[in-house]
Amino acid sequence: MKNTFGNNLSVTIFGESHGSSIGVVMDGLSPGITVDDSVIKGMLSKRRPSGAISTSRAECDEYIIQSGVFNGKTTGTPLCITIPNRDTNSRDYAETRWIARPSHADYTANCKYHGFEDYRGGGHFSGRVTAGLVAAGAVVMPALEKLGIRIGTHIKSCAGISDRDFHDLQKDLDLLSTLDFAVLDGTVADEMKSRILEAKSNGDSVGGVLETVVTGLEAGLGEPWFDSIESLISHAVFSVPAVKGIEFGAGFSLAEMYGTEANDCFCIDNGTVQTVSNNSGGINGGISNGMPIIFKTAFRPTPTVSAPQNSVNFKEMQDTVLSMKGRHDPCIVHRARIVIDAVTALVVGDLLAGRYGDDWAFKGGR
Ligand SMILES: Cc1cc2nc3c(=O)[nH]c(=O)nc-3n(C[C@H](O)[C@H](O)[C@H](O)COP(=O)(O)O)c2cc1C
């Protein structure tokens, strides 16, 4: 029953949606990483609900660093961050304690924890717990940027509307050099917003697809089999609630191509080995090839909806109809962008720690 991820740089998350706080413990951080309050606050604010397209739960996310930082730098010992929960309202959940929200984790949590689970607000399964992951990612992200590694995620599609203005990163790699990462970190387009609001007014919810790019990663990181970069990123990304799919590079469409179309031909560019296309998403044999790592993540529509749906009361073993009250996100996609950035940063940190050891943030040197 462990809640820990990472081989060399590890994170353990803890907390429940309506408990006193949520948080994270990180181990394997190089000593001497600058911990930047403005980066942590900035990343946490991107995960926070934003107006009518999000839940009305208002958490200020005032985080507390409990250990592992001294004089603004990591000490190299476990770093613990707690984030108090301040805006909880558990009443709505008491009424539906034994009724399983379709596609949420109420029933599976009950099966696993034998009724001892904290069910309020989704408990440990709540999106609220991802605030800890974002805080952890914010500790690692500046260290990666110092090494020239950048991570950005944009909304590829939401509520069936695709980001038509956005370039096809698989087909046109040159775009990456001109891309402002602020674009990758842009806001939800108006059309997407109105679809989210339309679904909300019908008591419904919507999902979407995020696209993430990692640039500046050296070739040769990752393991050939179980700890391939695809496996590690998938492992971390599937830990984010509501993720139901991931594809690297051209992904499923590779299955319909000829080999000559699918292959990423090598070339020498400025004295470095590059590929002309990036259908492989920067990974060959589980190992980074020096090209940008590119992957897409599919998010389901938020399970909790106020429209009536068939369900069961699993205590009384009776069919019933559920119409949920309470505060919920009609869409998760825009809030999840920064969560995917954060878990990707943790994976990259873990890969570097595997290659360079304790001083990974300085590539083994000082
Ligand atoms: C940032 C974020 C916010 C979320 N908010 C909600 C929410 O308000 N209501 C809800 O039912 N699910 C929400 N979810 C998703 C559920 O936590 C998730 O669907 C549920 O735990 C079941 O897990 P699964 O979809 O991965 O199977 C959120 C997820 C994230 C990442």
PDBQT file of the ligand as one rigid body, heavy atoms in Angstrom, charges set to zero:
ROOT
HETATM    1  C1  LIG A 401      -6.748  18.707 -10.767  1.00  0.00    +0.000 C 
HETATM    2  C2  LIG A 401      -7.827  17.658 -10.698  1.00  0.00    +0.000 A 
HETATM    3  C3  LIG A 401      -9.085  18.004 -10.230  1.00  0.00    +0.000 A 
HETATM    4  C4  LIG A 401     -10.115  17.044 -10.166  1.00  0.00    +0.000 A 
HETATM    5  N1  LIG A 401     -11.352  17.440  -9.736  1.00  0.00    +0.000 NA
HETATM    6  C5  LIG A 401     -12.361  16.538  -9.711  1.00  0.00    +0.000 A 
HETATM    7  C6  LIG A 401     -13.691  16.917  -9.301  1.00  0.00    +0.000 A 
HETATM    8  O1  LIG A 401     -13.943  18.081  -8.957  1.00  0.00    +0.000 OA
HETATM    9  N2  LIG A 401     -14.655  15.960  -9.300  1.00  0.00    +0.000 N 
HETATM   10  C7  LIG A 401     -14.404  14.668  -9.678  1.00  0.00    +0.000 A 
HETATM   11  O2  LIG A 401     -15.296  13.846  -9.674  1.00  0.00    +0.000 OA
HETATM   12  N3  LIG A 401     -13.177  14.296 -10.086  1.00  0.00    +0.000 NA
HETATM   13  C8  LIG A 401     -12.155  15.180 -10.109  1.00  0.00    +0.000 A 
HETATM   14  N4  LIG A 401     -10.901  14.776 -10.524  1.00  0.00    +0.000 N 
HETATM   15  C9  LIG A 401     -10.723  13.403 -11.025  1.00  0.00    +0.000 C 
HETATM   16  C10 LIG A 401     -10.916  12.307 -10.006  1.00  0.00    +0.000 C 
HETATM   17  O3  LIG A 401     -10.079  12.519  -8.895  1.00  0.00    +0.000 OA
HETATM   18  C11 LIG A 401     -10.650  10.944 -10.656  1.00  0.00    +0.000 C 
HETATM   19  O4  LIG A 401     -11.372  10.830 -11.849  1.00  0.00    +0.000 OA
HETATM   20  C12 LIG A 401     -11.066   9.816  -9.718  1.00  0.00    +0.000 C 
HETATM   21  O5  LIG A 401     -10.182   9.785  -8.623  1.00  0.00    +0.000 OA
HETATM   22  C13 LIG A 401     -11.066   8.443 -10.383  1.00  0.00    +0.000 C 
HETATM   23  O6  LIG A 401      -9.784   8.151 -10.899  1.00  0.00    +0.000 OA
HETATM   24  P1  LIG A 401      -9.567   7.761 -12.442  1.00  0.00    +0.000 P 
HETATM   25  O7  LIG A 401     -10.409   8.687 -13.248  1.00  0.00    +0.000 OA
HETATM   26  O8  LIG A 401      -8.103   7.975 -12.652  1.00  0.00    +0.000 OA
HETATM   27  O9  LIG A 401      -9.991   6.334 -12.592  1.00  0.00    +0.000 OA
HETATM   28  C14 LIG A 401      -9.856  15.700 -10.556  1.00  0.00    +0.000 A 
HETATM   29  C15 LIG A 401      -8.570  15.370 -11.030  1.00  0.00    +0.000 A 
HETATM   30  C16 LIG A 401      -7.566  16.321 -11.105  1.00  0.00    +0.000 A 
HETATM   31  C17 LIG A 401      -6.213  15.932 -11.634  1.00  0.00    +0.000 C 
ENDROOT
TORSDOF 0
